[in-house]
Amino acid sequence: MLRPAIAFLLLIAGPAHAGENANLAAAELLHSAAPAIMDTLQARFPDDTAALLPEAAALAMLPGTGASPAEVQARAAALVAGAVAGIERRAADFVLRAPTASLRPVIAADQALLRAASEGHAGLCPALLSGQEGALPAGALADAQAARTAALLTAIADGRDHPVAARRAVPDDYTAFTQDARGAGVDVAGWAVLAPDNLAAADPARVCAAMISVDATVLAQTDDRADRILADLAAVLTRQGN
C-alpha cells in the first residue's frame, strides 16, 4: 500500500498518469529527499508540488545512466529547495498576515535549529543569522532546518488562506521589547554580538546564545507588540537566501 504522501503526489499528477512508473519513482524520490518539506508542500502548495514531478521523474531515471544514488538524492533535494525558494520569493508578504498561532511554531523551530547548532556546530550560528548557512549536515541539524522550513511554509500558507491584518514591527517595538526583557532579567547585553559591526569578531558560541535568547524572549511575550515582532522575524527568515 502506498504511503499517503506518495499517493497524494500521484493524485495531483492527474488521473491519466497516476499509474505510470515514472510518476511513482518521482514521488518516491522527492519524498525521500525532503520528507518534512514535501509533506507540507503537498498539503498546502499542490500546484508547486505537481510542477516538480516531471523533472523529478527525469532525475529518477539517472541511476540507469551511471549516476550514483547520492548524486540523484542531492539533485532531488536541490529541486525541492528551489521550489521552496520560489514560494518564499512570491509569497513572502503572506507571512506578515499569518495568525499568531502559525508564527509561533516558526520561531520555536528556529530556536530548535539554533540549539542543535550550538551543540558542537556553533560556527554555523553567524551564517544562520544572515541566512547563508546553505544545506546543513545530515542528522539533527538537517532535520531541524527542514522542520523550520516546513513551519515557515505553513505560516505562509496560513497567511494566504486564513489572513489577519498585516503586522509590521517598528523600531520602537524593538526598543520596548528590549527594555521589557531587561526588566525580566534577560541578559540583553549579550545580544550586542548580533549587531553587524560586532558580528565578524564575535565568538560564534555567544552568537548562538544570543539568538536563542532572542527567540526565547519573544516566545515568552504574548501582547500585540510581540505578535508584530514574531511576524517581523518570520518575514526575515522568509527573505533570507532569496
RAVENBEL-V852855 format. One record per residue. N is the residue number from 1. PHI is phi as a letter, one per 20 degrees, with the letter a starting at -180 (none if undefined). Layout:
[[N | PHI] [N | PHI]]
//
This chain:
[[1 | none] [2 | f] [3 | f] [4 | g] [5 | f] [6 | f] [7 | g] [8 | f] [9 | f] [10 | f] [11 | f] [12 | f] [13 | f] [14 | o] [15 | f] [16 | f] [17 | d] [18 | f] [19 | e] [20 | f] [21 | f] [22 | f] [23 | f] [24 | f] [25 | f] [26 | f] [27 | f] [28 | f] [29 | f] [30 | f] [31 | f] [32 | f] [33 | f] [34 | b] [35 | f] [36 | f] [37 | f] [38 | f] [39 | g] [40 | f] [41 | g] [42 | f] [43 | f] [44 | d] [45 | c] [46 | f] [47 | f] [48 | f] [49 | f] [50 | f] [51 | f] [52 | f] [53 | f] [54 | f] [55 | f] [56 | f] [57 | f] [58 | f] [59 | f] [60 | f] [61 | e] [62 | f] [63 | g] [64 | f] [65 | d] [66 | o] [67 | f] [68 | f] [69 | g] [70 | f] [71 | f] [72 | f] [73 | f] [74 | f] [75 | f] [76 | f] [77 | f] [78 | f] [79 | f] [80 | f] [81 | f] [82 | f] [83 | f] [84 | f] [85 | f] [86 | f] [87 | f] [88 | f] [89 | f] [90 | e] [91 | c] [92 | g] [93 | f] [94 | f] [95 | f] [96 | f] [97 | d] [98 | f] [99 | f] [100 | g] [101 | f] [102 | e] [103 | e] [104 | g] [105 | f] [106 | f] [107 | f] [108 | f] [109 | f] [110 | f] [111 | f] [112 | f] [113 | f] [114 | f] [115 | f] [116 | f] [117 | f] [118 | f] [119 | e] [120 | o] [121 | c] [122 | g] [123 | f] [124 | f] [125 | f] [126 | g] [127 | f] [128 | f] [129 | f] [130 | e] [131 | m] [132 | d] [133 | f] [134 | m] [135 | f] [136 | e] [137 | g] [138 | g] [139 | o] [140 | f] [141 | f] [142 | f] [143 | f] [144 | f] [145 | f] [146 | f] [147 | f] [148 | f] [149 | f] [150 | f] [151 | f] [152 | f] [153 | f] [154 | f] [155 | f] [156 | g] [157 | f] [158 | f] [159 | f] [160 | f] [161 | e] [162 | c] [163 | f] [164 | d] [165 | f] [166 | g] [167 | c] [168 | c] [169 | f] [170 | d] [171 | g] [172 | f] [173 | f] [174 | f] [175 | f] [176 | f] [177 | g] [178 | f] [179 | f] [180 | f] [181 | f] [182 | f] [183 | f] [184 | e] [185 | n] [186 | f] [187 | f] [188 | f] [189 | f] [190 | f] [191 | f] [192 | g] [193 | f] [194 | e] [195 | f] [196 | g] [197 | f] [198 | d] [199 | f] [200 | g] [201 | e] [202 | f] [203 | f] [204 | g] [205 | f] [206 | f] [207 | f] [208 | g] [209 | f] [210 | f] [211 | f] [212 | f] [213 | f] [214 | f] [215 | g] [216 | f] [217 | f] [218 | f] [219 | f] [220 | f] [221 | e] [222 | c] [223 | e] [224 | f] [225 | f] [226 | f] [227 | f] [228 | f] [229 | f] [230 | g] [231 | f] [232 | f] [233 | f] [234 | f] [235 | f] [236 | f] [237 | f] [238 | f] [239 | f] [240 | f] [241 | n] [242 | d]]
//
